[in-house]
């Protein structure tokens, strides 16, 4: 077992899957839950990926999770042009 590389993390819960695995230099994290759009992001560290996944799961638990896809892809210029 290679000790320089942290172990992979795969958590299964009822109606939910959180998947964090390091295939290369970065840590992709995916959270899927029935009734919600899957959420995916990439991080530099495993800890950042785990914290983000926990935050998304908490939002889903409290009903505060919203789809941020369009907001994350919109540049400041596009936002300003839309309102001028």
KEPAMAR-319392 format. One record per residue: residue number from 1; residue in three letters; chain; x, y, z of N, C-alpha, C in turn. Coordinates in Angstrom, 2 decimals. Each point is the difference from the previous one (the first is absolute). Example, Ala and Ser with C-alpha at 12.3 -4.5 7.8 and 13.67 -1.06 7.14 Angstrom:
+-----+-----+---+---------+---------+---------+---------+---------+---------+---------+---------+---------+
!   k !   r ! c !   neast !  nnorth !     nup !  caeast ! canorth !    caup !   ceast !  cnorth !     cup !
+-----+-----+---+---------+---------+---------+---------+---------+---------+---------+---------+---------+
!   1 ! ala ! A !   13.19 !   -5.69 !    7.80 !   -0.89 !    1.19 !    0.00 !    0.90 !    1.20 !    0.00 !
!   2 ! ser ! A !   -0.35 !    1.05 !   -0.72 !    0.82 !    1.19 !    0.06 !   -0.77 !    1.09 !    0.73 !
+-----+-----+---+---------+---------+---------+---------+---------+---------+---------+---------+---------+
//
This chain:
+-----+-----+---+---------+---------+---------+---------+---------+---------+---------+---------+---------+
!   k !   r ! c !   neast !  nnorth !     nup !  caeast ! canorth !    caup !   ceast !  cnorth !     cup !
+-----+-----+---+---------+---------+---------+---------+---------+---------+---------+---------+---------+
!   1 ! unk ! A !    0.84 !   -1.18 !    0.00 !   -0.84 !    1.18 !    0.00 !    0.88 !    1.23 !    0.00 !
!   2 ! unk ! A !   -0.29 !    0.94 !   -0.88 !    0.76 !    1.23 !   -0.14 !   -0.44 !    0.99 !    1.08 !
!   3 ! unk ! A !    0.88 !    0.28 !    0.97 !   -0.37 !    0.86 !    1.12 !    0.07 !    1.48 !   -0.36 !
!   4 ! unk ! A !    0.64 !    0.38 !   -1.10 !    0.09 !    1.41 !   -0.37 !   -1.31 !    0.51 !   -0.59 !
!   5 ! unk ! A !   -0.90 !   -0.88 !   -0.39 !   -1.27 !    0.38 !   -0.60 !   -1.14 !   -0.41 !    0.93 !
!   6 ! unk ! A !   -0.83 !    0.96 !    0.46 !   -1.09 !   -0.36 !    0.90 !   -0.96 !   -0.99 !   -0.64 !
!   7 ! unk ! A !   -0.67 !   -0.77 !    0.83 !   -0.95 !   -0.98 !   -0.51 !   -1.21 !    0.69 !   -0.60 !
!   8 ! unk ! A !   -0.67 !   -0.71 !   -0.88 !   -1.21 !    0.52 !   -0.63 !   -1.15 !   -0.06 !    0.99 !
!   9 ! unk ! A !   -0.99 !    0.86 !   -0.20 !   -1.14 !    0.05 !    0.90 !   -1.26 !   -0.17 !   -0.83 !
!  10 ! unk ! A !   -0.82 !   -0.96 !    0.38 !   -1.27 !   -0.22 !   -0.67 !   -1.02 !   -0.26 !    1.09 !
!  11 ! unk ! A !   -0.99 !    0.88 !    0.10 !   -1.00 !   -0.10 !    1.05 !   -1.36 !   -0.25 !   -0.65 !
!  12 ! unk ! A !   -0.72 !   -1.03 !    0.46 !   -1.35 !   -0.26 !   -0.47 !   -0.96 !    0.23 !    1.15 !
!  13 ! unk ! A !   -1.05 !    0.75 !   -0.25 !   -1.07 !    0.18 !    0.97 !   -1.31 !   -0.20 !   -0.75 !
!  14 ! unk ! A !   -1.07 !   -0.10 !    0.74 !   -1.30 !   -0.18 !   -0.62 !   -0.30 !    1.17 !   -0.92 !
!  15 ! unk ! A !   -0.26 !   -0.27 !   -1.27 !   -0.35 !    0.97 !   -1.03 !    1.10 !    1.01 !   -0.28 !
!  16 ! unk ! A !    1.22 !   -0.27 !    0.41 !    1.07 !    0.97 !   -0.15 !    1.32 !   -0.71 !   -0.27 !
!  17 ! unk ! A !    0.81 !    0.59 !   -0.86 !    1.34 !   -0.50 !   -0.22 !    0.95 !    1.17 !    0.01 !
!  18 ! unk ! A !    1.03 !   -0.07 !    0.81 !    1.07 !    0.97 !   -0.01 !    1.24 !   -0.75 !   -0.46 !
!  19 ! unk ! A !    0.65 !    0.51 !   -1.03 !    1.12 !   -0.71 !   -0.61 !    1.18 !    0.95 !   -0.09 !
!  20 ! unk ! A !    1.10 !   -0.37 !    0.65 !    1.22 !    0.80 !   -0.06 !    1.14 !   -0.96 !   -0.31 !
!  21 ! unk ! A !    0.70 !    0.25 !   -1.10 !    1.08 !   -0.89 !   -0.42 !    1.06 !    0.84 !   -0.71 !
!  22 ! unk ! A !    1.26 !   -0.33 !    0.20 !    1.07 !    0.74 !   -0.65 !    0.55 !   -0.82 !   -1.17 !
!  23 ! unk ! A !   -0.46 !    0.29 !   -1.23 !    0.53 !   -0.72 !   -1.15 !    1.31 !    0.58 !   -0.50 !
!  24 ! unk ! A !    0.29 !    1.25 !    0.37 !    1.21 !    0.68 !   -0.46 !    0.45 !    1.00 !    1.04 !
!  25 ! unk ! A !    0.29 !    1.21 !   -0.46 !    0.52 !    1.04 !    0.90 !   -1.09 !    0.66 !    0.84 !
!  26 ! unk ! A !   -1.25 !   -0.08 !   -0.41 !   -1.08 !    0.69 !    0.70 !   -1.02 !   -0.99 !    0.57 !
!  27 ! unk ! A !   -0.84 !    0.51 !    0.89 !   -1.02 !   -0.82 !    0.67 !   -1.39 !    0.39 !   -0.49 !
!  28 ! unk ! A !   -0.61 !   -0.79 !   -0.89 !   -1.38 !    0.28 !   -0.39 !   -0.97 !   -0.52 !    1.06 !
!  29 ! unk ! A !   -1.01 !    0.78 !    0.29 !   -1.03 !   -0.40 !    0.97 !   -1.35 !    0.05 !   -0.69 !
!  30 ! unk ! A !   -0.82 !   -1.02 !    0.22 !   -1.35 !   -0.06 !   -0.59 !   -0.99 !   -0.35 !    1.09 !
!  31 ! unk ! A !   -1.10 !    0.74 !    0.04 !   -1.07 !   -0.30 !    0.95 !   -1.27 !   -0.23 !   -0.81 !
!  32 ! unk ! A !   -0.60 !   -1.17 !    0.17 !   -1.25 !   -0.32 !   -0.71 !   -1.03 !   -0.41 !    1.03 !
!  33 ! unk ! A !   -1.19 !    0.54 !   -0.18 !   -1.11 !   -0.36 !    0.89 !   -1.28 !    0.08 !   -0.81 !
!  34 ! unk ! A !   -0.88 !   -0.97 !    0.22 !   -1.27 !   -0.05 !   -0.71 !   -0.77 !    1.30 !    0.23 !
!  35 ! unk ! A !   -0.49 !    0.58 !   -1.10 !   -0.77 !    1.25 !    0.09 !    0.85 !    1.24 !   -0.18 !
!  36 ! unk ! A !    1.32 !   -0.14 !   -0.11 !    0.90 !    1.13 !   -0.18 !    0.90 !   -0.25 !   -1.21 !
!  37 ! unk ! A !    0.41 !    1.09 !   -0.64 !    0.94 !   -0.11 !   -1.09 !    1.37 !   -0.35 !    0.58 !
!  38 ! unk ! A !    0.74 !   -0.94 !   -0.62 !    1.33 !   -0.34 !    0.53 !    0.90 !    1.22 !    0.05 !
!  39 ! unk ! A !    0.81 !    0.10 !    1.04 !    0.94 !    1.11 !    0.18 !    1.41 !   -0.55 !   -0.10 !
!  40 ! unk ! A !    0.85 !    0.67 !   -0.78 !    1.38 !   -0.45 !   -0.20 !    0.94 !    1.21 !    0.05 !
!  41 ! unk ! A !    1.14 !   -0.19 !    0.63 !    1.06 !    1.01 !    0.02 !    1.34 !   -0.71 !    0.17 !
!  42 ! unk ! A !    1.07 !    0.71 !   -0.36 !    1.35 !   -0.55 !    0.12 !    0.80 !    0.87 !    0.96 !
!  43 ! unk ! A !    0.81 !   -0.65 !    0.84 !    0.75 !    0.70 !    1.04 !    1.46 !   -0.42 !    0.00 !
!  44 ! unk ! A !    0.84 !    0.83 !    0.61 !    1.42 !   -0.30 !    0.09 !    0.31 !   -1.00 !    1.12 !
!  45 ! unk ! A !   -0.85 !   -0.05 !    1.03 !    0.26 !   -0.92 !    1.11 !   -1.23 !   -0.84 !    0.31 !
!  46 ! unk ! A !    0.23 !   -1.15 !    0.60 !   -1.10 !   -0.88 !    0.40 !   -0.86 !    0.67 !    1.07 !
!  47 ! unk ! A !    0.63 !    0.73 !    0.92 !   -0.74 !    0.67 !    1.06 !   -0.98 !    1.02 !   -0.57 !
!  48 ! unk ! A !    0.43 !    0.78 !   -1.00 !   -0.89 !    0.97 !   -0.63 !   -1.19 !   -0.71 !   -0.66 !
!  49 ! unk ! A !    0.27 !   -1.12 !   -0.66 !   -1.07 !   -0.76 !   -0.66 !   -1.00 !   -0.52 !    1.03 !
!  50 ! unk ! A !    0.49 !   -0.51 !    1.13 !   -0.88 !   -0.52 !    1.04 !   -0.83 !    1.11 !    0.63 !
!  51 ! unk ! A !    0.62 !    1.16 !    0.24 !   -0.73 !    1.12 !    0.60 !   -1.10 !    0.49 !   -0.94 !
!  52 ! unk ! A !    0.30 !    0.11 !   -1.29 !   -1.00 !    0.45 !   -0.96 !   -1.15 !   -1.00 !   -0.08 !
!  53 ! unk ! A !    0.33 !   -1.30 !   -0.06 !   -1.04 !   -1.03 !   -0.09 !   -0.90 !    0.04 !    1.25 !
!  54 ! unk ! A !    0.59 !    0.19 !    1.16 !   -0.79 !    0.10 !    1.24 !   -0.91 !    1.22 !   -0.03 !
!  55 ! unk ! A !    0.51 !    1.11 !   -0.54 !   -0.81 !    1.22 !   -0.10 !   -1.19 !   -0.21 !   -0.93 !
!  56 ! unk ! A !    0.23 !   -0.61 !   -1.15 !   -1.08 !   -0.26 !   -0.96 !   -1.03 !   -0.95 !    0.62 !
!  57 ! unk ! A !    0.46 !   -1.04 !    0.69 !   -0.92 !   -0.93 !    0.66 !   -0.83 !    0.71 !    1.06 !
!  58 ! unk ! A !    0.62 !    0.92 !    0.75 !   -0.74 !    0.77 !    1.02 !   -1.06 !    0.87 !   -0.64 !
!  59 ! unk ! A !    0.33 !    0.64 !   -1.12 !   -0.98 !    0.81 !   -0.72 !   -1.17 !   -0.87 !   -0.46 !
!  60 ! unk ! A !    0.30 !   -1.18 !   -0.50 !   -1.05 !   -0.90 !   -0.45 !   -0.89 !   -0.43 !    1.17 !
!  61 ! unk ! A !    0.62 !   -0.29 !    1.13 !   -0.76 !   -0.41 !    1.19 !   -0.94 !    1.10 !    0.47 !
!  62 ! unk ! A !    0.44 !    1.26 !   -0.09 !   -0.81 !    1.11 !    0.49 !   -0.90 !    0.61 !   -1.08 !
!  63 ! unk ! A !    0.10 !   -0.51 !   -1.24 !   -0.83 !    0.51 !   -1.08 !    0.50 !    1.30 !   -0.60 !
!  64 ! unk ! A !    1.24 !    0.38 !    0.28 !    0.55 !    1.26 !   -0.49 !    0.85 !   -0.17 !   -1.26 !
!  65 ! unk ! A !    0.14 !   -1.22 !   -0.48 !    0.84 !   -0.25 !   -1.18 !   -0.68 !    0.53 !   -1.25 !
!  66 ! unk ! A !    0.71 !    0.83 !   -0.75 !   -0.51 !    0.54 !   -1.26 !    1.02 !   -0.30 !   -1.09 !
!  67 ! unk ! A !   -0.46 !   -0.04 !   -1.25 !    0.88 !   -0.25 !   -1.14 !    0.78 !    1.28 !   -0.30 !
!  68 ! unk ! A !    1.31 !   -0.06 !    0.14 !    0.86 !    1.17 !   -0.22 !    0.73 !   -0.07 !   -1.33 !
!  69 ! unk ! A !   -0.34 !   -0.94 !   -0.85 !    0.73 !   -0.23 !   -1.24 !    0.09 !    1.27 !   -0.84 !
!  70 ! unk ! A !   -1.12 !    0.64 !   -0.27 !    0.01 !    1.20 !   -0.83 !    0.79 !    1.12 !    0.65 !
!  71 ! unk ! A !   -0.15 !    0.18 !    1.30 !    0.72 !    1.06 !    0.71 !    1.51 !   -0.23 !   -0.05 !
!  72 ! unk ! A !    0.44 !   -1.24 !    0.14 !    1.42 !   -0.29 !   -0.02 !    0.61 !    0.15 !   -1.39 !
!  73 ! unk ! A !   -0.80 !   -0.12 !   -1.02 !    0.50 !    0.12 !   -1.37 !   -0.13 !    1.42 !   -0.56 !
!  74 ! unk ! A !   -0.72 !    0.86 !    0.69 !   -0.20 !    1.37 !   -0.47 !    1.15 !    0.88 !    0.47 !
!  75 ! unk ! A !    0.60 !    0.72 !   -0.94 !    1.08 !    0.91 !    0.34 !   -0.57 !    1.32 !    0.50 !
!  76 ! unk ! A !    0.84 !    0.79 !    0.64 !   -0.42 !    1.31 !    0.47 !   -0.47 !    0.86 !   -1.17 !
!  77 ! unk ! A !    0.73 !   -0.07 !   -1.10 !   -0.36 !    0.78 !   -1.20 !   -1.40 !   -0.40 !   -0.49 !
!  78 ! unk ! A !   -0.28 !   -1.29 !   -0.07 !   -1.31 !   -0.46 !   -0.46 !   -1.10 !    0.47 !    0.94 !
!  79 ! unk ! A !    0.26 !   -0.04 !    1.28 !   -0.98 !    0.47 !    0.99 !   -0.28 !    1.48 !   -0.14 !
!  80 ! unk ! A !    1.05 !    0.79 !   -0.17 !   -0.18 !    1.43 !   -0.17 !   -0.71 !    0.35 !   -1.31 !
!  81 ! unk ! A !    0.35 !   -0.71 !   -1.07 !   -0.65 !    0.24 !   -1.29 !   -1.48 !   -0.37 !    0.05 !
!  82 ! unk ! A !   -0.36 !   -0.97 !    0.79 !   -1.41 !   -0.41 !    0.09 !   -0.86 !    1.07 !    0.67 !
!  83 ! unk ! A !    0.60 !    0.83 !    0.84 !   -0.75 !    1.00 !    0.74 !    0.29 !    1.42 !   -0.43 !
!  84 ! unk ! A !    0.64 !    0.20 !   -1.17 !    0.23 !    1.35 !   -0.49 !   -0.70 !    0.24 !   -1.30 !
+-----+-----+---+---------+---------+---------+---------+---------+---------+---------+---------+---------+
//
